[in-house]
Amino acid sequence: MTYEVKLSWPEVVGWTLLQVMGKIHTDRPDVAFELHYVGENVPPGFADKRVRLFLNRDPQGTVALTPVVG
């Protein structure tokens, strides 16, 4: 049996950080999270076990961009 490994989560944009981390962890328990604010410089490079989460600077800490593996 084969299944498609999820690589992005466009449906979570606007959700809070904890909601997003829970959703992604359910889909891909093998990835680690890296947190950044929108506009921050991030080091280049690809990591197949990493998801970068870009947050708005709002009180709720909502996710601003589609999280993707890499």
MITORVO-139232 format. One record per atom (N, C-alpha, C, O): residue in three letters; x, y, z. Coordinates in steps of 0.1 Angstrom, whole numbers, padded with zeros to 4 digits, always signed. Layout:
N
AlaXYZ ...
This chain:
70
Met+0008-0012+0000 Met+0000+0000+0000 Met+0009+0012+0000 Met+0018+0013+0008 Thr+0006+0022-0009 Thr+0013+0034-0009 Thr+0004+0046-0005 Thr-0008+0045-0007 Tyr+0010+0056+0000 Tyr+0003+0068+0003 Tyr+0011+0080+0000 Tyr+0023+0079-0001 Glu+0005+0091-0002 Glu+0011+0104-0005 Glu+0016+0111+0008 Glu+0008+0113+0017 Val+0028+0114+0008 Val+0034+0121+0020 Val+0031+0136+0018 Val+0034+0142+0008 Lys+0025+0142+0028 Lys+0021+0156+0028 Lys+0033+0165+0028 Lys+0042+0163+0037 Leu+0034+0175+0020 Leu+0045+0184+0019 Leu+0042+0198+0022 Leu+0051+0207+0024 Ser+0029+0202+0022 Ser+0025+0216+0024 Ser+0011+0216+0031 Ser+0003+0206+0029 Trp+0008+0227+0038 Trp-0004+0228+0045 Trp-0011+0242+0043 Trp-0011+0250+0052 Pro-0016+0245+0030 Pro-0021+0258+0028 Pro-0034+0261+0036 Pro-0037+0272+0038 Glu-0041+0250+0041 Glu-0053+0252+0048 Glu-0051+0258+0062 Glu-0061+0262+0068 Val-0039+0259+0067 Val-0036+0263+0081 Val-0033+0278+0082 Val-0031+0283+0093 Val-0031+0285+0070 Val-0028+0299+0071 Val-0039+0307+0079 Val-0051+0305+0076 Gly-0035+0314+0089 Gly-0044+0321+0097 Gly-0047+0314+0110 Gly-0053+0320+0119 Trp-0043+0302+0111 Trp-0045+0294+0124 Trp-0034+0299+0134 Trp-0024+0305+0130 Thr-0037+0296+0146 Thr-0027+0298+0157 Thr-0015+0288+0156 Thr-0017+0277+0150 Leu-0004+0292+0161 Leu+0008+0284+0161 Leu+0005+0270+0167 Leu+0009+0260+0161 Leu-0002+0269+0178 Leu-0004+0256+0184 Leu-0013+0247+0176 Leu-0011+0235+0175 Gln-0023+0253+0170 Gln-0032+0246+0161 Gln-0024+0240+0149 Gln-0026+0229+0145 Val-0016+0248+0143 Val-0008+0244+0131 Val+0002+0233+0135 Val+0003+0224+0128 Met+0009+0235+0146 Met+0018+0225+0150 Met+0011+0211+0152 Met+0016+0201+0149 Gly-0001+0212+0158 Gly-0008+0199+0161 Gly-0012+0193+0148 Gly-0011+0181+0146 Lys-0017+0201+0138 Lys-0021+0195+0125 Lys-0010+0189+0118 Lys-0011+0178+0113 Ile+0001+0196+0117 Ile+0013+0191+0109 Ile+0019+0179+0116 Ile+0022+0169+0110 His+0019+0179+0129 His+0025+0168+0137 His+0016+0155+0134 His+0021+0144+0134 Thr+0003+0157+0133 Thr-0006+0146+0130 Thr-0003+0140+0117 Thr-0003+0128+0115 Asp-0001+0149+0107 Asp+0002+0145+0093 Asp+0016+0140+0091 Asp+0018+0130+0084 Arg+0025+0146+0098 Arg+0040+0143+0096 Arg+0047+0143+0109 Arg+0054+0153+0112 Pro+0046+0133+0117 Pro+0053+0133+0130 Pro+0068+0133+0129 Pro+0075+0134+0139 Asp+0073+0131+0117 Asp+0087+0129+0114 Asp+0094+0143+0112 Asp+0106+0143+0111 Val+0087+0154+0112 Val+0093+0167+0109 Val+0095+0175+0121 Val+0087+0174+0131 Ala+0105+0184+0121 Ala+0108+0193+0132 Ala+0103+0207+0127 Ala+0103+0210+0115 Phe+0100+0216+0136 Phe+0095+0229+0133 Phe+0107+0239+0135 Phe+0115+0238+0144 Glu+0107+0249+0127 Glu+0115+0261+0128 Glu+0106+0273+0127 Glu+0099+0275+0118 Leu+0107+0282+0137 Leu+0098+0293+0138 Leu+0105+0306+0134 Leu+0116+0309+0138 His+0098+0314+0126 His+0103+0327+0122 His+0091+0337+0121 His+0080+0333+0119 Tyr+0094+0350+0122 Tyr+0084+0360+0119 Tyr+0085+0364+0105 Tyr+0096+0363+0099 Val+0074+0368+0099 Val+0074+0372+0085 Val+0084+0384+0083 Val+0084+0393+0092 Gly+0092+0383+0073 Gly+0102+0393+0070 Gly+0116+0390+0076 Gly+0125+0397+0072 Glu+0117+0380+0084 Glu+0130+0377+0090 Glu+0138+0370+0079 Glu+0133+0363+0071 Asn+0151+0372+0080 Asn+0160+0365+0071 Asn+0162+0351+0077 Asn+0164+0349+0089 Val+0162+0341+0068 Val+0164+0327+0072 Val+0176+0322+0064 Val+0178+0325+0053 Pro+0183+0313+0070 Pro+0194+0307+0063 Pro+0189+0298+0051 Pro+0179+0292+0052 Pro+0197+0299+0040 Pro+0192+0291+0029 Pro+0195+0276+0032 Pro+0202+0272+0041 Gly+0189+0268+0023 Gly+0191+0253+0024 Gly+0178+0246+0026 Gly+0168+0251+0030 Phe+0179+0233+0022 Phe+0167+0224+0022 Phe+0169+0213+0032 Phe+0180+0208+0033 Ala+0159+0210+0040 Ala+0160+0199+0049 Ala+0147+0191+0048 Ala+0136+0197+0050 Asp+0147+0179+0044 Asp+0135+0171+0042 Asp+0128+0167+0054 Asp+0117+0161+0054 Lys+0133+0171+0066 Lys+0126+0168+0079 Lys+0123+0181+0087 Lys+0122+0181+0099 Arg+0122+0192+0079 Arg+0120+0205+0086 Arg+0108+0212+0079 Arg+0105+0211+0067 Val+0100+0219+0088 Val+0089+0228+0083 Val+0092+0241+0090 Val+0092+0242+0102 Arg+0094+0251+0082 Arg+0095+0265+0087 Arg+0081+0271+0088 Arg+0073+0271+0078 Leu+0078+0277+0100 Leu+0066+0283+0102 Leu+0068+0298+0103 Leu+0076+0303+0111 Phe+0062+0306+0094 Phe+0063+0320+0094 Phe+0051+0327+0101 Phe+0039+0325+0096 Leu+0053+0334+0112 Leu+0043+0339+0120 Leu+0041+0354+0118 Leu+0050+0362+0115 Asn+0028+0358+0119 Asn+0025+0372+0120 Asn+0029+0377+0134 Asn+0030+0370+0143 Arg+0032+0390+0135 Arg+0035+0396+0148 Arg+0022+0401+0154 Arg+0020+0413+0157 Asp+0012+0392+0157 Asp+0000+0395+0163 Asp-0001+0388+0176 Asp+0006+0378+0178 Pro-0011+0392+0185 Pro-0012+0386+0198 Pro-0015+0371+0197 Pro-0011+0363+0206 Gln-0021+0367+0187 Gln-0025+0352+0186 Gln-0014+0344+0180 Gln-0014+0332+0181 Gly-0004+0350+0174 Gly+0007+0343+0168 Gly+0002+0334+0156 Gly+0006+0322+0155 Thr-0005+0340+0147 Thr-0011+0333+0136 Thr+0000+0330+0125 Thr+0009+0338+0124 Val-0002+0319+0118 Val+0007+0316+0107 Val+0003+0324+0095 Val-0009+0325+0091 Ala+0013+0330+0089 Ala+0011+0340+0078 Ala+0013+0334+0064 Ala+0007+0338+0055 Leu+0022+0323+0063 Leu+0025+0318+0050 Leu+0022+0302+0050 Leu+0023+0296+0061 Thr+0020+0297+0039 Thr+0018+0282+0038 Thr+0030+0275+0043 Thr+0041+0277+0038 Pro+0029+0267+0053 Pro+0040+0259+0058 Pro+0044+0248+0048 Pro+0035+0241+0042 Val+0056+0246+0045 Val+0061+0236+0035 Val+0073+0228+0041 Val+0081+0234+0049 Val+0074+0216+0037 Val+0086+0208+0041 Val+0098+0214+0033 Val+0097+0216+0021 Gly+0109+0215+0040 Gly+0121+0220+0033 Gly+0129+0229+0042 Gly+0139+0234+0038 
